[in-house]
């Protein structure tokens, strides 16, 4: 279900996919901007500041969040959807980063005044337990008070003059970037296995890994890879090999998850149905070879 809400220059495009099994939602807030390095840097800081690895932040109830070049994916309860959208956009409009927190090439400068203009056109893709939100807020003909309140709050924040001093990135000469050529399927699987940090970015030809983010430790648990990938594919229920309507729906749900997590990290990737039904051993080999290359390069 898709619906766009507007107020002045502000546009929020919602796409929702209610699914079985999941007890929460995964919400991809996509920002279309040329300042991807600034967006990612602010998003990384937001995750570090607003989420807890031990316990839950009572202000947002975020279970986990994945920052990236194109925004953020937030895992939270259904009743915290609008609250988390508002908090994230407020943060992007006000927060600042230090030169050492700006993940860009040395000499690159921020441009906060231009960046704030990009925040007016946002796409929000939600998958999971969002049936009530879809029914009450998206599939209705008029804009309900809850959504109008969200538009008003965001517009008020954006209307204020939040001057921020631009800074220049220092960069990190010690960080090495390893580019891996991989199929869309192998790229999705690599992201599933290595997405516990900001070390991976998806590209048109595969994915990049930044050595200094500590990916080498992942090689200690290669014997868990197949189980992880199998669990990712089965999170909406066993698919089976019948290829019936229920199986196709489950494949579509898995693909939506693949798209939002690869999309937020750079380039969106998708899986074929046969790649969802069965784990491809070649995907595991790609990740293992990538980690071996990283271990060699980062000595």
C-alpha positions as CSV (number, residue, x, y, z in Angstrom):
1,X,0.0,0.0,0.0
2,X,1.4,3.4,-1.0
3,X,0.4,6.9,-0.1
4,X,2.1,10.3,-0.2
5,X,1.5,13.1,2.3
6,X,2.4,16.7,1.5
7,X,2.6,20.0,3.3
8,X,4.2,22.9,1.3
9,X,7.5,21.7,0.0
10,X,7.5,18.7,2.4
11,X,6.6,15.3,0.9
12,X,6.5,11.9,2.7
13,X,5.9,8.9,0.5
14,X,4.9,5.8,2.5
15,X,5.0,2.2,1.2
16,X,3.8,-0.5,3.6
17,X,4.0,-4.2,3.4
18,X,2.2,-6.0,6.3
19,X,3.7,-9.5,6.8
20,X,3.1,-12.5,9.1
21,X,5.6,-13.8,11.7
22,X,7.4,-10.5,12.4
23,X,6.5,-8.9,15.7
24,X,7.8,-5.4,14.8
25,X,8.5,-3.3,11.7
26,X,11.6,-2.6,9.7
27,X,11.4,1.0,8.4
28,X,13.7,2.3,5.7
29,X,13.8,6.1,5.7
30,X,15.3,7.0,2.4
31,X,16.7,10.5,1.8
32,X,17.5,11.5,-1.8
33,X,20.6,13.6,-1.5
34,X,24.0,14.1,-3.3
35,X,25.6,14.5,0.1
36,X,25.6,10.8,0.9
37,X,28.7,11.0,3.0
38,X,27.1,13.6,5.3
39,X,23.9,11.7,5.5
40,X,25.7,8.5,6.4
41,X,27.9,10.2,9.0
42,X,25.0,11.8,10.7
43,X,23.0,8.5,10.6
44,X,25.9,6.6,12.1
45,X,26.1,9.1,15.0
46,X,22.4,8.9,15.4
47,X,22.5,5.2,15.9
48,X,25.4,5.4,18.4
49,X,23.6,8.2,20.3
50,X,20.0,7.0,20.2
51,X,20.2,3.2,20.4
52,X,21.4,0.8,23.1
53,X,23.1,-2.6,22.7
54,X,22.1,-3.5,26.2
55,X,18.5,-2.6,26.9
56,X,16.2,-0.3,25.1
57,X,16.1,3.5,24.8
58,X,12.7,4.5,26.3
59,X,12.5,7.6,24.0
60,X,12.2,5.6,20.8
61,X,12.0,1.8,21.6
62,X,14.4,1.1,18.7
63,X,15.5,-2.6,18.8
64,X,18.3,-2.0,16.3
65,X,19.1,0.3,13.4
66,X,21.2,0.2,10.3
67,X,22.7,3.5,9.0
68,X,23.8,4.0,5.4
69,X,24.6,6.3,2.5
70,X,20.9,6.7,1.7
71,X,19.4,7.0,5.2
72,X,18.6,4.5,7.9
73,X,16.6,1.3,8.5
74,X,15.0,1.2,12.0
75,X,13.5,-1.8,13.7
76,X,10.9,-0.7,16.2
77,X,7.3,-1.4,17.4
78,X,4.4,-0.5,15.1
79,X,3.2,2.2,17.5
80,X,6.5,4.0,17.3
81,X,6.6,4.5,13.5
82,X,5.8,8.2,13.3
83,X,7.7,9.0,16.5
84,X,10.9,7.5,15.1
85,X,10.5,9.3,11.7
86,X,10.1,12.6,13.5
87,X,13.1,12.0,15.9
88,X,15.4,11.0,13.0
89,X,14.5,14.0,10.8
90,X,14.8,16.4,13.7
91,X,18.3,15.0,14.4
92,X,19.3,15.4,10.7
93,X,18.2,19.0,10.8
94,X,20.0,20.0,13.9
95,X,22.9,17.6,14.7
96,X,26.6,18.3,13.9
97,X,29.6,16.0,13.4
98,X,33.2,16.5,14.2
99,X,35.9,16.2,11.4
100,X,36.8,12.8,12.7
101,X,33.2,11.7,12.5
102,X,32.8,12.8,8.9
103,X,33.3,9.6,6.8
104,X,34.4,11.2,3.6
105,X,37.6,11.8,1.7
106,X,40.0,14.3,3.2
107,X,39.2,17.8,2.1
108,X,35.5,17.2,1.6
109,X,33.4,19.8,3.3
110,X,29.9,19.6,4.7
111,X,27.1,21.8,3.3
112,X,24.4,21.8,6.0
113,X,22.3,24.5,4.3
114,X,22.0,22.5,1.1
115,X,21.5,19.3,2.9
116,X,18.4,20.6,4.9
117,X,16.7,21.2,1.5
118,X,17.1,17.6,0.6
119,X,15.2,16.5,3.7
120,X,11.9,17.8,2.2
121,X,11.5,14.8,-0.1
122,X,11.5,11.5,1.8
123,X,10.5,7.9,1.0
124,X,9.5,5.6,3.8
125,X,9.3,1.8,3.2
126,X,7.8,-0.2,6.0
127,X,7.7,-4.0,6.2
128,X,6.6,-6.3,9.1
129,X,3.8,-5.9,11.6
130,X,2.2,-2.8,10.2
131,X,-1.3,-3.9,9.4
132,X,-2.9,-1.5,11.9
133,X,-0.8,1.4,10.7
134,X,-1.6,0.6,7.1
135,X,-5.4,0.3,7.8
136,X,-5.6,3.5,10.0
137,X,-3.1,5.8,8.3
138,X,-2.4,4.7,4.7
139,X,-5.4,3.0,3.2
140,X,-7.8,5.7,4.2
141,X,-8.9,8.4,1.7
142,X,-8.1,11.4,3.9
143,X,-5.1,12.5,6.0
144,X,-5.8,11.3,9.6
145,X,-4.9,13.5,12.6
146,X,-1.8,11.4,13.4
147,X,-0.3,11.9,10.0
148,X,-1.2,15.6,9.9
149,X,0.5,16.0,13.3
150,X,3.6,14.4,11.9
151,X,3.6,16.7,8.9
152,X,3.1,19.8,11.0
153,X,5.8,18.8,13.5
154,X,8.4,18.2,10.7
155,X,7.4,21.4,8.9
156,X,7.9,23.4,12.1
157,X,11.4,22.0,12.7
158,X,12.4,22.6,9.1
159,X,11.2,26.2,9.1
160,X,13.6,27.1,11.9
161,X,17.0,28.5,11.0
162,X,19.4,25.9,12.5
163,X,22.7,27.3,11.5
164,X,25.5,24.8,11.6
165,X,29.2,25.5,11.0
166,X,30.5,23.5,8.1
167,X,33.6,21.3,8.7
168,X,36.1,19.5,6.6
169,X,36.7,15.8,6.7
170,X,40.0,14.6,8.0
171,X,39.7,11.2,6.5
172,X,41.4,8.0,7.6
173,X,44.6,7.0,5.8
174,X,44.7,3.7,7.7
175,X,41.4,2.6,6.3
176,X,41.7,0.4,3.3
177,X,38.7,-0.2,1.0
178,X,38.4,-3.7,-0.6
179,X,36.1,-3.9,-3.6
180,X,34.5,-7.3,-4.2
181,X,32.8,-8.2,-7.5
182,X,29.7,-10.3,-6.6
183,X,26.2,-11.2,-7.9
184,X,23.2,-9.5,-6.4
185,X,22.5,-12.7,-4.4
186,X,26.0,-12.9,-3.0
187,X,25.9,-9.2,-2.2
188,X,22.6,-9.6,-0.3
189,X,24.1,-12.5,1.6
190,X,27.3,-10.7,2.4
191,X,25.2,-7.9,3.9
192,X,23.2,-10.3,6.0
193,X,26.4,-11.8,7.4
194,X,28.5,-8.6,7.8
195,X,25.9,-6.0,8.6
196,X,26.8,-5.7,12.3
197,X,28.8,-2.5,11.6
198,X,29.2,0.3,9.0
199,X,32.0,-1.6,7.2
200,X,30.1,-2.7,4.1
201,X,28.6,-0.7,1.2
202,X,26.8,-2.1,-1.8
203,X,27.9,-1.1,-5.3
204,X,26.8,-1.7,-8.8
205,X,29.3,-4.5,-9.2
206,X,29.1,-6.0,-5.8
207,X,30.2,-4.5,-2.5
208,X,33.0,-2.7,-0.7
209,X,34.4,-3.4,2.7
210,X,36.4,-1.0,4.9
211,X,39.2,-2.9,6.6
212,X,39.5,-0.8,9.7
213,X,35.9,-1.6,10.9
214,X,37.0,-4.9,12.3
215,X,35.5,-7.3,9.8
216,X,38.3,-9.8,10.4
217,X,36.5,-11.2,13.5
218,X,33.7,-12.5,11.4
219,X,35.9,-15.2,10.0
220,X,35.9,-16.9,13.4
221,X,32.2,-17.9,12.8
222,X,32.2,-19.1,9.3
223,X,30.5,-22.3,10.4
224,X,27.4,-20.3,11.3
225,X,27.0,-18.6,7.9
226,X,24.6,-21.2,6.3
227,X,22.3,-21.1,9.4
228,X,22.2,-17.3,9.3
229,X,21.3,-17.2,5.6
230,X,18.7,-19.9,6.0
231,X,17.1,-18.0,8.9
232,X,17.0,-14.8,6.9
233,X,15.1,-16.6,4.1
234,X,12.7,-18.3,6.5
235,X,11.8,-15.3,8.7
236,X,8.3,-15.2,7.2
237,X,7.8,-18.9,7.4
238,X,9.0,-21.9,5.5
239,X,8.7,-21.4,1.8
240,X,8.9,-24.9,0.5
241,X,9.2,-25.9,-3.1
242,X,5.6,-25.8,-4.3
243,X,5.8,-22.4,-5.8
244,X,2.2,-21.6,-4.8
245,X,0.7,-18.2,-3.9
246,X,1.8,-18.4,-0.3
247,X,5.3,-19.3,-1.3
248,X,5.5,-16.4,-3.7
249,X,4.2,-14.0,-1.1
250,X,6.9,-15.1,1.4
251,X,9.6,-14.7,-1.4
252,X,8.3,-11.2,-2.0
253,X,8.6,-10.3,1.7
254,X,12.2,-11.6,1.9
255,X,13.0,-9.6,-1.3
256,X,11.6,-6.5,0.3
257,X,13.9,-7.0,3.3
258,X,16.8,-7.5,0.9
259,X,16.0,-4.3,-1.0
260,X,15.8,-2.1,2.0
261,X,19.0,-3.3,3.6
262,X,21.1,-3.2,0.4
263,X,19.4,0.1,-0.6
264,X,20.3,1.9,2.6
265,X,23.9,0.8,2.1
266,X,24.2,2.2,-1.4
267,X,22.8,0.2,-4.4
268,X,19.6,-1.8,-4.1
269,X,19.8,-5.5,-4.8
270,X,17.1,-8.2,-5.1
271,X,17.0,-12.0,-5.1
272,X,15.4,-14.5,-7.5
273,X,12.8,-16.8,-6.1
274,X,15.1,-19.9,-6.5
275,X,17.8,-18.0,-4.6
276,X,15.4,-17.4,-1.7
277,X,14.2,-21.0,-1.6
278,X,17.7,-22.4,-1.3
279,X,20.9,-20.9,0.1
280,X,23.6,-20.6,-2.6
281,X,26.9,-22.1,-1.4
282,X,28.7,-19.7,-3.8
283,X,27.4,-16.8,-1.8
284,X,29.1,-18.2,1.3
285,X,32.3,-18.7,-0.7
286,X,32.3,-15.1,-1.9
287,X,32.1,-13.8,1.7
288,X,34.8,-16.2,2.9
289,X,37.1,-15.2,0.1
290,X,36.4,-11.5,0.8
291,X,37.3,-11.9,4.5
292,X,40.5,-13.7,3.6
293,X,41.4,-10.9,1.3
294,X,40.7,-8.3,4.0
295,X,42.9,-10.3,6.5
296,X,45.7,-10.3,4.0
297,X,45.4,-6.6,3.0
298,X,44.9,-5.2,6.6
299,X,48.0,-6.8,8.2
